[in-house]
Amino acid sequence: MNTKNIFFIGLVLAASGLISTPLALLAGLIYGLSFAHPFHIEAKHLSAFLLQASVVGLGFGMNLHEVVRAGRTGVLYTAVSITLVLLIGFGIGRLFKVQRTASLLISVGTAICGGSAIAAVGPVLNAEEEDMTISLGTVFVLNSVALFLFPAIGYALHLTQSQFGLWSALAIHDTSSVVGATAKYGSQALMVGTTIKLTRALWIVPVAFAMAMLKKSRTRIKWPWFILLFCLAAVASTYLPVFGPLYPQLSKLGKTGLTVTLYLIGTGISWPTLKKVGVKPLLQGILLWAIVGITSLILIRLGFVSI
């Protein structure tokens, strides 16, 4: 059986609903680390589109009032945490002597929303392909670990669904892994985690704009329009009951799309990618992530940060 057939079998299995999001990611990782990806570029573009479409689909399963409450509560946490993570990340990058641009991208990816933030800020910083590969590789590796690690920790510490959703949104890099981890934990965790993570994603624009001003870059900054569509989906599910029977199906499609997205992301992680990342950027990413994860967990457990 050739590598193309194996890839498509995994893709169909992920879309079938027979496996969970962590298993889909694991299947993708096994494929990516075992074979040369025949559709590497196509899978990358498809996963980016599917992630956004899946988030919109999930909006049809949420109540607008709960979304607004969680989003409003998370604004202050988001503003403070993003600022602190960027400063700490830059300091750790200098400590480990990580190349400046790659260090900034890893910090931005950790502070805001992983690969999406890196993809938006990279062109503003005139990042080289190697810088993008290093930073994206670092974030994707840690995302993969988080999807398996966070639910286990949540269950062990008996976190409530709201606590777990908040912690995931603050400490996991990518929206895809936040949704994957929280969906496994429960519907309330999914709502809280998705809403606060999307609130963080909105900061892509001001952060990218600020860096463009500092770099005097004229690169066009892309707005994350899918977040608006997510809110409109929540509006529809709350105020347009006439289409009520359709919403659960759209929400289910969103969850299925997310499972496929994580499979595709997993297939994109290969040994050459891991080699390009190198030890120092990975150490920066791990240490920064550990600081964010542990600090936010302690604050949530003590009740200083809550929904």
N, C-alpha and C positions, 0 to 999 in steps of 0.2 A: 504494500500500500504506500503510495507516494505522499509527500508532505502536504500537498494541496488537499487531497482527500481527507487526511487526518485533521487539517485545519477546519474544513467544512463540517466534518462530523462533530467537532467540538462546538462549532458555531450553532449548529442545529440543536445540539444537546442543551446549550445555554439558553436558546430561545424556546425550548420545549416546556420550561417550567418544572422539569424533573429534578433539577439541581439548584441549590441555594447560591446566593451571590458569592460567599466565600469559596465554595467549591468551584464555581465558574472561574474565579480569579486564579485559584490553584491550578485548574486545568490549563488556563492560558499560560501561567508561569512555566508549567512543565513543558508545554509545547515550545514556548519561546526559548527556553534554556536547552532544549533537545534538538531543535531543527532550525535550519535557515528559513526565515519567514518569506514565503513567496509573494505575499501581499502586504508588506510592511507599511508602505506609504498609504495604500487604500484603507488599511485597517486603522491607521492613525486618524485619517480624515473622518472615517465613519464613526469612530468612537467619540470624537469631538461633537459631531452632530447628534448622535444618539443620546449622549449625556444630557444635552440641552433639551431635546425632545422628551426624554424620560422625566426630567424635572417638571416640565410643563404638565405631563400626564399625571404625575403625582399630585399636582395642584388640584385636580378634580376630586381627589379623595380627602380634601381638607376643608375645614370651616374657616371662613375669612376672619371671624372675630378672634379665634384662637391664634391664627397666623399674625394678625395685627398686634395682639397682646405679646406674643413671644418676640416678634420683631422689634417692638417698641422697647421692651425690657433689655433686649440684647444690644441696642445701639451704643449705650455707654460702655459696656464691657468690650465691645468691638473696637471702639475708638481708642480706649486706653491700652488694650492688649496689642493692637496692631503697632502702635507707637513704640511700646516697650520691646516687642519682639524684633522690630527692625533695628533698634539700637543695640540690643543684646546680640543679635545675629551678626551685625557688622563688627562688633567687638570680638566675637568668637572667630570670625573669619580672619581678622587681623592677627589674632593669637596663633591660629594654625597656618598663617601665611597662605590663605587661599586666594587665588587670583581675584582681583577686586570685583569685576563684573559678575563672575560666577557666584561669589560670596553674596553680592546684593540680590541676585536672582533667587538663591536658596532662601535668603531671609524673607524676601517678598512672598515666595511660594509658601513658606511656613506661616507667615503673618496673615495672609489673606485667604487664598483658595488654591494653593498648589499649582498645577500645570496651567490653569487658566490665567492666573496672575503672571506667571513666568512668560507665557505666550504673549500677553499684552504689554508687559514692561520690557521684554527683551529687545524689540525693535527700537524702543525709545532710548535704550542704553547703547544702541549699535552693537549688540552682543554678537560675537562670532558663533558659528555653528557648534564649535567645541564647548563654548560656555553654556549654550542652550542644552546640549546633550548632557553635560555634567549636572546641571541644576535639575533638569527634568528627570534624569536617571535617579538622582538622589531622592527626590520627592516621591517618585513612583515606587521605589524600593520601600521607603518608609510607609507609604500608603498601604502597600501590600501587607506589611507586618501589622499595621494598625487594625486592619479589617478582621484579623484573627485574634489579636491581643486584647483590644478594647472590650468586646463583649465578655470575654473570660474574666477580665478584671472587674467589670461592672457587676457580674453575677457574684463574684467572690466577695465584693464589698457591699453587696445588697443595695446598690444604687437604685433609686426610684427611676421610673422612665423619664421624668422631666430632668432629673440630675444627669442621667446618662446622655440624653439628647443634648443638653447644654455642654457637657464635657466633650462630647464628640465634635460638636461644632467649633469649640474653641481650640481643640488640640489635634484634630486630624486634618491633614492638608487639603485633600481634594474633596469636592462635593460628592463625587461618586462613592468614595469610601465612607464618607459620613452617612450617606443614604443607605449604603449596604450594611454598615454596622448597626445603625439605629433601626432599620427595618427588621433585622434579626431580633432586636431587643424588645420591640413592641410598637404599636401604632402611635402612642403618645410621644415616645422617644423619637420616632420618625418625624412627626410634625414639628417638634421643638428643634431637633437637629437640623432639619432641612431649612426651616425658616431662618434660624439664626445664621446658618452657613451662607444662605443667599444674601442676608443682610451684610455679612462680611464681604461677599463677592462684589457688592456695590462699591466698595472702597477701591476696587481696581482703577476706576476712573480718576478720582482725586489723587491717588498715589502716583499713577502713571503721568498725570498732568504735572504734578509737582516735580517729578524727575525729569520730565521733558523741559520744564522751565530751567532747572538747574543745568541740564546738559545743552540747553538751547536747541533742542531737537524739534523738527517740524513734522515728525511722524504722526500720522493720524491715529488717534486713540479710539478703539472700538468699544462701544457701549454694550454691556451684557443684556441685550434685549429679552433674552429668554426669562429673566427674572420678572419682567413686567408681564409676560405671558403666563408665568406661574401664578402671579397675583390675580390676573383676569380669570384664570381657571378656578381659583378659590372663590372669586366673586360669583361665577356661574354656579358652582356647586352649592353656594349658600343662598343665592337669591333667585335662581331659575329652576325651581323644582320640576318644571314641566319636562325637563330632560333628565330627571332623576335616574331612570333605569340605565342611562348611558354612562353616567359618571363612574360607577364601580368598574366598568369595563375599560374605560380610559385610564383609570388609576392602575388597574392590573397590567395594562399595556406598558405603563410607565415603569412598573417594577420589573417586567420582563425585559424591557429595553435596557434597564440598568444592569441586569444580569449579563446581557450580551456585551454591554459596554465594558464591564470589568473583565470579561473573558478576552476582549480585544486588547485592553490595556495590558493584561498579563502576557499576551503573545508578543507584545512589543518590547518586553524586557529580555535581553539576551546577554550572553557572556561578553561579547564585545562592548555592549553598553555599560555593563558593570565595570569592565576594565577601564573604560574612558572616564568613569566617575572618579576613580582614584580614592586613596585612603583619606586624604585631608578634607576634601569637600564632604565626604560621607561622615567623617567625624564631626565636622561642623553641623551637618544636618541632624545627626543623632543627638548631639549635646543640646542643640537649640530645641529640638523636639522634646527631649527629656525634661528640660527646664519648663517649657510651656505645659506639657502634659501633667507633670507632677504638681506644679504650682497651681494650675487651674483646678485640678482634682482636690487638692487640700482646701482651697478657697470655697469650692462647692460643698465639700463635706462639712466644713465649719459653718456654712450658711452665709458667708460673706457675699457669695455670688449665687443667685437663685432666680427662678422664673416664677 
